[in-house]
């Protein structure tokens, strides 16, 4: 967990822009899919909003869809977008490349257990708690370098952001699913208060079609 203090830091958890697989509701996981044209346009639009918040640092998953999303913000702020493998999406094994309907048809019980918040290795892949552990360690390392009142932008993926936010907020893993539903190129903001971290902004961004698929 990112230890809270009275430093007033903020963490922006920004999901990458749209890909063809998002449009198809296909689970991407660690498959390295690039943004489509709509996703690149989303990234440029969102970057203008986020740049106005004057971030102090930008880090990104090293998968192409996240790296490409981070580029417009890096250009506007003149900050290097530091790639971090620990921010990758969850590895979901046999689920990767399948559509939502195909997963429900082939792995229905496993899918339903996961949606209930139970610890499930989707397709033989990672547990959400394992994703949270690796991603939160990266966020904590970079957040510690922020000045008082500073802001860190983290460009990552829907599942990883949900797990990271849940861990930072101190939620029980069985409740992390309540944080699902982050749209492509939208973001959550975690704000540091004397009493701890809180979710101060949820699913913010320019109006666009909501994408609920993982990735």
C-alpha positions in Angstrom: 0.0 0.0 0.0 1.2 3.6 -0.7 1.6 5.0 2.8 -0.4 8.1 3.3 1.0 11.2 5.0 0.1 14.9 5.2 2.0 15.7 2.0 -1.2 16.3 -0.1 -0.1 14.2 -3.1 -2.3 13.1 -5.9 -2.2 10.0 -8.1 -4.0 10.0 -11.4 -4.7 6.4 -12.7 -5.3 6.9 -16.4 -6.5 4.0 -18.6 -5.1 3.8 -22.2 -7.1 4.8 -25.3 -9.2 2.5 -27.3 -7.9 -0.5 -29.3 -9.6 -2.7 -31.9 -9.8 -5.4 -29.3 -11.6 -3.0 -26.9 -14.2 -2.4 -29.6 -14.6 -6.1 -30.0 -14.9 -6.7 -26.2 -11.9 -9.0 -26.5 -9.7 -9.6 -23.4 -6.2 -8.2 -24.1 -4.3 -9.0 -20.9 -0.6 -8.8 -21.7 -1.1 -9.1 -25.5 0.7 -6.1 -26.9 -2.1 -4.4 -28.9 -1.7 -0.9 -30.4 -4.2 1.9 -30.2 -6.6 2.4 -33.0 -7.3 5.8 -34.6 -10.0 6.6 -32.1 -7.7 5.7 -29.2 -5.0 8.0 -30.5 -7.5 10.9 -30.8 -8.7 10.1 -27.2 -5.2 10.3 -25.9 -4.6 13.7 -27.5 -7.8 15.1 -26.1 -7.2 13.7 -22.6 -3.6 14.9 -22.6 -4.8 18.5 -22.9 -7.0 18.1 -19.8 -4.3 16.4 -17.8 -1.5 18.8 -18.8 -3.6 21.6 -17.3 -3.4 19.9 -13.9 0.4 20.4 -14.0 1.6 16.9 -13.2 5.1 16.4 -11.7 5.8 12.9 -13.2 4.4 10.5 -15.7 4.9 6.7 -15.7 3.4 4.1 -18.0 3.0 0.4 -18.6 5.5 -0.7 -21.2 2.7 -2.2 -23.4 2.3 -0.2 -26.7 -1.3 0.9 -26.0 -0.2 2.6 -22.8 3.0 4.0 -24.1 1.2 5.6 -27.1 -1.4 7.0 -24.8 1.2 8.7 -22.7 3.1 10.4 -25.5 0.8 13.4 -26.1 0.9 14.2 -22.3 4.7 13.8 -22.2 5.0 16.2 -25.2 2.7 18.9 -23.7 4.3 18.7 -20.2 7.9 18.1 -21.4 8.0 15.2 -18.8 9.5 11.9 -19.7 7.0 9.1 -19.6 8.9 6.4 -17.7 8.0 2.8 -18.9 7.4 0.3 -16.1 6.7 -3.4 -16.8 5.1 -3.7 -13.4 2.2 -1.6 -14.7 1.2 -4.1 -17.4 -2.3 -5.5 -17.5 -3.0 -8.8 -15.7 -1.9 -11.9 -17.5 -5.1 -13.8 -18.1 -3.7 -16.9 -19.8 -6.3 -18.8 -21.9 -8.7 -15.9 -21.7 -6.4 -13.6 -23.8 -7.8 -13.0 -27.3 -11.3 -14.3 -26.4 -14.3 -12.1 -26.4 -16.5 -11.6 -23.4 -19.2 -13.9 -24.8 -16.6 -16.6 -25.6 -15.2 -16.5 -22.1 -18.7 -16.7 -20.5 -19.4 -19.7 -22.7 -16.2 -21.6 -22.1 -15.3 -20.5 -18.5 -18.6 -19.4 -17.1 -18.1 -20.6 -13.5 -14.6 -19.1 -13.4 -15.9 -15.9 -14.8 -18.8 -15.6 -12.3 -16.5 -16.3 -9.4 -14.1 -13.6 -10.5 -17.0 -11.1 -10.9 -18.0 -11.9 -7.3 -14.5 -10.8 -6.2 -13.2 -14.3 -5.4 -9.5 -15.0 -6.0 -9.4 -16.5 -9.5 -6.5 -17.2 -11.8 -8.4 -16.2 -15.0 -7.3 -18.6 -17.7 -4.5 -19.8 -15.5 -3.0 -16.3 -15.2 -2.4 -13.9 -12.4 -4.5 -13.2 -9.3 -5.7 -9.6 -9.0 -3.9 -9.4 -5.7 -0.6 -10.3 -7.5 -1.3 -7.6 -10.0 -1.9 -5.1 -7.2 1.3 -6.1 -5.5 3.5 -5.5 -8.5 1.8 -2.3 -9.7 1.4 -0.7 -6.3 5.1 -1.2 -5.7 5.9 0.8 -8.8 3.4 3.6 -7.9 4.7 3.8 -4.4 8.3 4.2 -5.6 7.4 7.1 -7.9 5.0 8.7 -5.5 7.7 8.9 -2.8 9.7 11.2 -5.2 6.9 13.7 -5.5 7.1 17.1 -3.9 4.5 18.1 -1.3 1.2 18.6 -3.2 2.7 16.9 -6.3 0.8 14.8 -8.8 1.8 11.5 -10.5 0.1 10.3 -13.7 0.1 6.5 -14.1 -0.9 5.3 -17.5 -2.0 1.7 -17.3 -4.9 -0.7 -17.9 -8.4 -1.3 -16.6 -7.8 -4.3 -14.5 -4.4 -3.1 -13.2 -5.9 0.3 -12.3 -8.8 -1.3 -10.4 -6.4 -3.5 -8.4 -4.0 -0.7 -7.7 -6.7 1.7 -6.6 -8.2 -1.0 -4.3 -4.9 -1.7 -2.7 -4.0 2.0 -2.2 -7.4 2.8 -0.8 -7.0 -0.1 1.7 -10.1 -1.9 0.4 -10.7 -5.6 0.8 -9.9 -7.4 -2.4 -13.4 -8.9 -2.5 -14.7 -5.3 -2.9 -12.3 -4.2 -5.7 -15.0 -5.0 -8.4 -16.9 -1.9 -7.1 -14.2 0.1 -8.9 -14.8 -1.5 -12.3 -16.1 0.3 -15.3 -13.2 2.8 -16.2 -13.7 4.0 -19.7 -11.0 4.1 -22.3 -8.7 7.1 -21.8 -10.5 8.1 -18.6 -9.0 8.3 -15.1 -9.4 8.1 -11.4 -7.8 10.5 -9.0 -6.6 9.4 -5.6 -6.0 12.2 -3.2 -3.9 12.1 0.0 -5.6 13.3 3.1 -4.3 13.3 6.7 -6.6 10.4 7.3 -5.4 8.4 4.3 -6.0 8.1 0.6 -9.4 8.6 -0.9 -11.0 8.3 -4.3 -11.6 12.0 -5.1 -12.4 11.7 -8.8 -13.9 8.6 -10.6 -13.9 7.9 -14.3 -13.1 11.5 -15.4 -12.4 12.5 -19.0 -13.8 13.9 -22.2 -17.2 12.4 -23.1 -16.9 9.2 -25.2 -18.4 5.8 -25.5 -17.9 3.8 -22.3 -15.8 0.7 -22.8 -16.0 -1.9 -20.0 -13.7 -4.6 -21.5 -10.6 -5.5 -19.6 -7.2 -4.3 -20.9 
